């Protein structure tokens, strides 16, 4: 199985899309048509049946062509894994497998901005008398949803006669009650489709709702694995672009070490260092993929061996955290240091070489590596388990509530 030719065609237009600030709509469409969204779906249901390490290598190669695309498919990958996990537990997911094989994909819609407290959600799934639901609220950072037929939404569920709880709702983005906006204003990953999605009493069938506690267990490690693959692909793309410009460069400095830039030992050393960094980043990322695969392989026995699943999941989460710390440093470092190989022409906007650092910096900002380093250290020293499904939102400073009440 190869996507080499398709990735090459996608990569050929990546710089111009960046300069024009346009979404890769047609590129996502071509990936759908090529079956990229069904790579993990079993072959008997129309998919490719690839392993997580194989998928990860394809993410890396796709990111080297256009780093926006594998990140845009991050939420879809999580939904596919969840459906595979549920299927292995005895809940038939053939309907979803057939949708994926037909080219339908999902985007994620989990995060909220503004006043949402860290321990809740303002997006509400309201139970109806017939057992169905209506979803109302707004999500930001809904990566990939603008390209997707489905949104994977984290919600607070409210039902008559039940305590509120948290759930996953799978919502059809083609419904008129769903609005997806391209208002992502980050300086990198501009084509990842990470803007706002709004739900105005969008209908959700009961069988499209899953209690959050039943979600597949290795989602946090999988989400991070995708970002590690994106970072590694960015590093590969930067190395390729800078090496090409060094090879072609004719202008040079009077005090350089060689007549041609391509023969300068200091320049060559810088390229070699970047190559080594990419090698290490890819190796670390693929090792994490193996750890995540080890958890996925336990799906058929998960119900009877929860401790075994928990141990494998903890190992995968720690490995993904370790890799995040080092891969982030490697890729941010090389996308900066490679500018030393060129002159001022290397910073021309038309070359787009800055996009590699901007994209890497954007991806690296999703889950601060300083917090991941602390998680790894706490686990190593004190055996503290990692946070599997952490949240982000408004927090209250100690004493702030008491002060407000007293006032």
C-alpha positions as CSV (number, residue, x, y, z in Angstrom):
1,X,0.0,0.0,0.0
2,X,1.4,3.4,-1.0
3,X,0.1,7.0,-0.9
4,X,3.4,8.3,-2.3
5,X,2.1,9.8,-5.5
6,X,-0.9,11.4,-3.8
7,X,1.3,12.9,-1.0
8,X,3.7,14.2,-3.7
9,X,0.8,16.0,-5.4
10,X,-0.5,17.4,-2.1
11,X,2.9,18.6,-1.2
12,X,3.4,20.4,-4.5
13,X,0.7,22.9,-3.7
14,X,1.3,23.2,0.0
15,X,3.5,26.4,-0.1
16,X,1.0,28.2,-2.4
17,X,-1.9,27.3,-0.1
18,X,0.1,28.7,2.8
19,X,0.9,31.9,1.0
20,X,-2.7,32.3,-0.2
21,X,-4.1,31.3,3.2
22,X,-6.6,28.9,1.7
23,X,-8.0,25.7,3.2
24,X,-6.9,22.3,1.7
25,X,-10.5,21.3,0.9
26,X,-9.7,19.5,-2.3
27,X,-6.7,17.7,-0.7
28,X,-8.9,16.4,2.1
29,X,-11.5,15.3,-0.5
30,X,-8.8,13.3,-2.3
31,X,-7.7,11.7,0.9
32,X,-11.2,10.6,1.6
33,X,-11.6,9.2,-1.9
34,X,-8.3,7.3,-1.5
35,X,-9.6,5.6,1.7
36,X,-7.3,7.4,4.1
37,X,-10.1,7.7,6.6
38,X,-10.6,4.0,6.6
39,X,-7.0,2.9,7.1
40,X,-7.7,1.3,10.5
41,X,-11.1,-0.2,9.5
42,X,-11.0,-4.0,9.2
43,X,-10.7,-5.2,5.6
44,X,-14.0,-7.2,5.9
45,X,-15.8,-3.9,6.4
46,X,-14.1,-2.1,3.5
47,X,-11.0,-0.7,5.2
48,X,-7.3,-1.3,5.0
49,X,-6.8,-2.9,8.4
50,X,-3.4,-1.2,9.0
51,X,-1.7,-1.1,12.4
52,X,-1.2,2.0,14.5
53,X,2.5,2.1,13.7
54,X,1.7,1.9,10.0
55,X,-0.9,4.6,10.3
56,X,1.6,6.8,12.2
57,X,4.2,6.4,9.4
58,X,1.6,7.6,7.0
59,X,0.7,10.6,9.2
60,X,4.4,11.5,9.3
61,X,4.7,11.2,5.5
62,X,1.5,13.2,5.0
63,X,2.7,15.9,7.4
64,X,5.9,16.2,5.4
65,X,3.7,17.0,2.4
66,X,1.2,19.3,4.3
67,X,1.3,19.4,8.1
68,X,-2.3,20.6,8.3
69,X,-3.8,17.4,7.0
70,X,-2.9,14.7,9.6
71,X,-3.8,17.1,12.3
72,X,-7.1,17.8,10.6
73,X,-7.7,14.0,10.7
74,X,-6.8,13.7,14.4
75,X,-10.4,13.7,15.7
76,X,-11.4,11.2,13.0
77,X,-8.6,8.8,14.1
78,X,-9.9,8.9,17.6
79,X,-13.4,8.2,16.6
80,X,-12.3,5.2,14.5
81,X,-10.3,3.8,17.4
82,X,-13.3,4.3,19.7
83,X,-15.6,2.4,17.2
84,X,-13.0,-0.4,16.9
85,X,-12.8,-0.6,20.7
86,X,-16.6,-0.7,21.1
87,X,-16.9,-3.3,18.4
88,X,-14.5,-5.5,20.2
89,X,-16.6,-5.2,23.3
90,X,-19.6,-6.6,21.5
91,X,-21.3,-3.3,20.3
92,X,-21.7,-3.8,16.6
93,X,-20.1,-0.8,14.7
94,X,-20.5,-2.0,11.2
95,X,-22.7,1.1,10.3
96,X,-19.8,3.4,11.3
97,X,-17.2,1.2,9.5
98,X,-19.3,1.4,6.3
99,X,-19.5,5.2,6.7
100,X,-15.7,5.5,7.1
101,X,-15.1,3.2,4.1
102,X,-17.5,5.4,2.1
103,X,-15.2,8.4,2.8
104,X,-17.0,10.0,5.7
105,X,-14.8,11.5,8.4
106,X,-15.2,13.1,11.8
107,X,-13.8,16.2,13.3
108,X,-13.4,16.9,17.0
109,X,-15.4,19.4,19.0
110,X,-14.2,19.3,22.6
111,X,-12.8,22.6,23.8
112,X,-14.6,25.7,24.9
113,X,-13.2,29.2,25.4
114,X,-14.2,32.0,27.6
115,X,-15.9,31.5,31.0
116,X,-16.3,27.7,30.9
117,X,-15.0,26.4,34.2
118,X,-12.4,23.7,34.0
119,X,-14.7,21.0,35.6
120,X,-17.7,21.4,33.3
121,X,-19.0,22.1,29.8
122,X,-21.5,24.7,28.6
123,X,-22.4,22.7,25.6
124,X,-25.5,20.8,26.7
125,X,-27.0,17.6,25.3
126,X,-30.7,17.8,26.4
127,X,-32.7,14.6,26.6
128,X,-36.1,14.5,24.8
129,X,-39.2,12.6,25.7
130,X,-38.7,10.1,22.8
131,X,-35.2,9.3,24.0
132,X,-33.3,11.4,21.5
133,X,-31.3,14.5,22.2
134,X,-30.9,18.1,21.2
135,X,-27.4,19.6,21.3
136,X,-26.8,23.3,22.0
137,X,-23.6,25.3,22.5
138,X,-20.4,26.3,20.9
139,X,-17.0,24.7,20.6
140,X,-13.6,26.2,19.5
141,X,-10.5,24.4,18.3
142,X,-12.8,22.1,16.4
143,X,-9.9,20.7,14.3
144,X,-11.0,19.1,11.1
145,X,-14.7,19.6,11.6
146,X,-15.0,22.0,8.6
147,X,-14.0,19.1,6.3
148,X,-16.0,16.4,8.1
149,X,-19.4,14.8,7.9
150,X,-19.5,14.2,11.6
151,X,-18.4,16.0,14.8
152,X,-17.2,14.1,17.8
153,X,-18.5,16.4,20.6
154,X,-17.7,16.3,24.4
155,X,-20.9,17.5,26.2
156,X,-22.7,17.8,29.5
157,X,-25.7,15.5,29.3
158,X,-29.0,16.5,31.0
159,X,-31.9,14.1,31.2
160,X,-35.1,14.2,33.3
161,X,-34.7,11.9,36.3
162,X,-30.9,11.6,36.0
163,X,-28.0,13.5,37.4
164,X,-26.1,15.4,34.8
165,X,-23.1,13.6,33.4
166,X,-20.6,13.9,30.6
167,X,-20.9,12.1,27.3
168,X,-19.7,12.0,23.7
169,X,-22.2,13.0,21.0
170,X,-21.7,12.2,17.4
171,X,-23.4,14.9,15.4
172,X,-24.1,15.2,11.7
173,X,-22.4,18.4,10.5
174,X,-24.7,18.5,7.4
175,X,-27.7,19.3,9.6
176,X,-28.8,22.9,9.3
177,X,-28.5,23.3,13.1
178,X,-24.7,22.9,12.8
179,X,-22.5,25.8,11.8
180,X,-18.8,25.4,11.2
181,X,-16.6,28.6,10.8
182,X,-13.1,29.0,9.6
183,X,-12.1,31.6,12.2
184,X,-9.0,29.9,13.5
185,X,-6.5,32.8,14.0
186,X,-3.3,31.0,14.9
187,X,-0.1,31.9,13.2
188,X,0.5,28.3,12.2
189,X,-1.4,25.2,11.0
190,X,-3.7,27.6,9.3
191,X,-5.3,24.9,7.2
192,X,-6.1,22.5,10.0
193,X,-9.7,23.8,10.2
194,X,-9.5,24.6,13.9
195,X,-12.2,27.2,14.2
196,X,-15.6,27.4,15.8
197,X,-18.5,25.0,15.6
198,X,-21.9,26.0,16.9
199,X,-24.9,23.7,17.6
200,X,-28.4,25.3,17.7
201,X,-30.5,22.5,19.1
202,X,-28.9,20.0,16.7
203,X,-30.6,16.6,16.7
204,X,-28.7,13.6,18.1
205,X,-30.1,10.1,18.0
206,X,-29.8,8.1,21.2
207,X,-27.5,5.6,19.6
208,X,-25.0,8.4,18.7
209,X,-24.4,9.1,22.4
210,X,-21.7,7.3,24.5
211,X,-21.1,7.9,28.2
212,X,-17.7,9.5,28.5
213,X,-16.5,6.7,30.9
214,X,-17.0,4.1,28.2
215,X,-14.7,5.9,25.7
216,X,-11.7,3.9,24.5
217,X,-9.0,4.2,27.1
218,X,-5.9,5.3,25.1
219,X,-7.4,8.4,23.6
220,X,-5.0,10.8,25.3
221,X,-1.9,8.8,24.1
222,X,-3.4,8.6,20.6
223,X,-4.1,12.3,20.4
224,X,-0.6,13.0,21.4
225,X,0.8,10.4,19.0
226,X,-0.9,12.3,16.1
227,X,0.8,15.5,17.1
228,X,4.1,13.8,17.5
229,X,3.7,12.5,13.9
230,X,2.8,16.0,12.7
231,X,5.9,17.5,14.4
232,X,8.1,14.8,12.9
233,X,6.7,15.4,9.4
234,X,7.3,19.2,9.8
235,X,10.9,18.4,10.7
236,X,11.2,16.3,7.5
237,X,9.7,19.0,5.3
238,X,12.0,21.6,6.8
239,X,15.1,19.5,6.2
240,X,14.0,18.8,2.6
241,X,13.4,22.5,1.8
242,X,16.5,23.8,3.4
243,X,18.8,21.1,2.0
244,X,17.4,21.9,-1.5
245,X,18.1,25.6,-1.1
246,X,21.6,25.0,0.1
247,X,22.2,22.7,-2.9
248,X,21.0,25.4,-5.3
249,X,22.5,28.5,-3.5
250,X,25.1,30.5,-5.6
251,X,25.6,33.6,-3.5
252,X,28.0,33.3,-0.6
253,X,29.9,35.3,2.0
254,X,33.5,36.5,1.5
255,X,34.5,34.9,4.8
256,X,32.8,31.6,4.1
257,X,34.7,28.3,4.5
258,X,34.2,27.3,0.8
259,X,33.5,28.9,-2.5
260,X,30.1,27.1,-2.8
261,X,27.7,27.0,0.1
262,X,27.0,23.3,-0.6
263,X,30.7,22.6,0.2
264,X,30.9,24.6,3.4
265,X,31.6,22.2,6.3
266,X,29.7,24.3,8.8
267,X,26.7,24.5,6.7
268,X,26.9,20.7,6.0
269,X,27.2,20.0,9.7
270,X,24.1,22.1,10.4
271,X,22.2,20.1,7.8
272,X,23.5,16.8,9.3
273,X,22.5,17.9,12.8
274,X,19.0,18.6,11.5
275,X,18.9,15.2,9.8
276,X,19.9,13.5,13.0
277,X,17.2,15.3,14.9
278,X,14.5,14.2,12.4
279,X,15.8,10.6,12.7
280,X,15.5,10.7,16.5
281,X,12.0,12.3,16.3
282,X,10.7,9.7,13.9
283,X,12.2,6.9,16.0
284,X,10.6,8.2,19.2
285,X,7.3,8.7,17.5
286,X,7.2,5.2,16.1
287,X,8.1,3.7,19.5
288,X,5.1,5.5,21.0
289,X,3.0,4.1,18.2
290,X,4.0,0.6,19.2
291,X,3.0,1.3,22.8
292,X,-0.4,2.6,21.7
293,X,-0.8,-0.5,19.5
294,X,-0.2,-2.7,22.6
295,X,-3.2,-1.1,24.3
296,X,-5.4,-1.4,21.2
297,X,-4.5,-5.1,21.0
298,X,-6.1,-5.7,24.4
299,X,-9.6,-4.7,23.2
300,X,-11.0,-8.2,22.9
301,X,-10.0,-9.0,26.5
302,X,-10.5,-5.6,28.1
303,X,-13.7,-6.5,30.0
304,X,-12.0,-9.4,31.8
305,X,-8.6,-8.0,32.3
306,X,-9.0,-4.3,33.3
307,X,-5.7,-4.2,35.3
308,X,-3.8,-5.4,32.2
309,X,-5.4,-2.7,30.1
310,X,-4.7,0.0,32.7
311,X,-1.0,-1.0,32.9
312,X,-0.5,-1.0,29.1
313,X,-2.4,2.3,28.9
314,X,-0.2,3.9,31.6
315,X,2.9,2.8,29.7
316,X,1.6,4.3,26.5
317,X,0.7,7.6,28.2
318,X,4.2,7.9,29.8
319,X,5.9,7.1,26.6
320,X,3.9,9.7,24.7
321,X,4.7,12.3,27.3
322,X,8.4,11.4,27.2
323,X,8.4,11.7,23.4
324,X,6.5,15.0,23.5
325,X,9.2,16.6,25.6
326,X,12.1,15.5,23.4
327,X,10.4,15.6,19.9
328,X,9.2,19.1,20.5
329,X,12.7,20.3,21.4
330,X,14.2,18.6,18.5
331,X,11.8,19.9,15.9
332,X,11.6,23.5,17.2
333,X,15.4,23.5,17.4
334,X,16.0,22.3,13.8
335,X,13.4,24.6,12.3
336,X,15.2,27.5,13.9
337,X,18.8,26.3,13.4
338,X,18.4,25.5,9.7
339,X,18.2,29.2,8.9
340,X,21.9,29.4,9.7
341,X,22.5,27.6,6.4
342,X,21.2,30.5,4.3
343,X,21.5,34.2,4.0
344,X,18.8,36.9,4.3
345,X,17.0,35.5,1.3
346,X,16.0,32.5,3.4
347,X,13.6,34.7,5.3
348,X,11.7,36.0,2.3
349,X,8.0,35.4,2.7
350,X,7.8,33.9,-0.8
351,X,10.1,31.0,0.3
352,X,7.7,30.0,3.1
353,X,10.5,28.6,5.1
354,X,9.2,30.3,8.2
355,X,6.0,28.2,8.0
356,X,7.9,25.1,9.3
357,X,8.8,26.9,12.6
358,X,5.3,28.5,12.9
359,X,3.6,25.2,12.3
360,X,5.8,23.3,14.8
361,X,5.4,26.0,17.4
362,X,1.6,25.9,17.0
363,X,1.5,22.1,17.3
364,X,3.8,22.2,20.3
365,X,1.6,24.7,22.1
366,X,-1.4,22.2,22.3
367,X,-0.1,20.4,25.4
368,X,2.7,22.3,27.1
369,X,5.7,20.1,27.3
370,X,6.8,21.5,30.7
371,X,3.6,20.0,32.2
372,X,4.4,16.7,30.5
373,X,7.9,16.7,31.9
374,X,6.5,17.1,35.4
375,X,4.0,14.2,34.7
376,X,6.9,11.9,33.7
377,X,9.0,13.0,36.7
378,X,6.1,12.4,39.1
379,X,5.5,9.0,37.7
380,X,9.2,8.0,37.9
381,X,9.8,9.3,41.4
382,X,6.5,8.8,43.1
383,X,4.6,6.4,40.9
384,X,2.0,9.1,40.3
385,X,-0.4,8.0,37.5
386,X,-0.6,10.3,34.5
387,X,-3.7,12.3,33.8
388,X,-5.5,10.5,31.0
389,X,-8.4,12.8,30.2
390,X,-7.3,16.2,31.4
391,X,-9.3,19.3,30.9
392,X,-8.7,23.0,30.2
393,X,-10.9,25.9,31.2
394,X,-11.3,28.8,33.6
395,X,-9.8,28.2,37.0
396,X,-10.3,30.1,40.3
397,X,-7.3,31.5,42.2
398,X,-7.1,30.3,45.8
399,X,-9.1,32.7,48.0
400,X,-10.7,34.5,45.1
401,X,-14.2,33.1,45.7
402,X,-14.0,33.9,49.4
403,X,-12.9,37.4,48.7
404,X,-15.7,37.9,46.2
405,X,-18.2,36.7,48.8
406,X,-16.9,38.9,51.5
407,X,-17.1,41.9,49.2
